[in-house]
Amino acid sequence: QVQLAESGGGSMQAGESLKLSCTASKSTDGTICMAWFRQAPGKEREGVAGTDREGRTQYSSSVRGRFTVSQDNANDTLTLQMNSLDPDDTAMYYCAARGRCRAWYPAPSLHIRDYVYWGQGTMVTVSA
């Protein structure tokens, strides 16, 4: 089992930056790989950025070049640095993890089905 807790959400203006964090409890499911998902009002949950324990990253096309994901393997902490925020980034952001994971080939998954553990989410609102 792994428990995830997100923090860092808030209300921002377009163009500003925000950093989200996710901390994981000590895993009883081996080493974990983590990712960020988001769900905008009235829309389906979508993958935003993922990483693995060997430093591979994957981004959705809508955030590539603006967001940066990183995982601290020692503490199982995941961060998402979000720059140049846009109103379309408004959503509940969720941290997700899967156990017994060291690396994704060829790149971290951004599919909901590949993740087992989920946090409660942190809301990000971006105004024009």
Helices and strands as residue ranges (DSSP letters): E 4-7, E 10-13, E 18-24, E 33-39, E 46-51, E 57-59, E 67-72, E 77-82, G 87-89, E 91-98, G 112-114, E 117-118, E 122-127
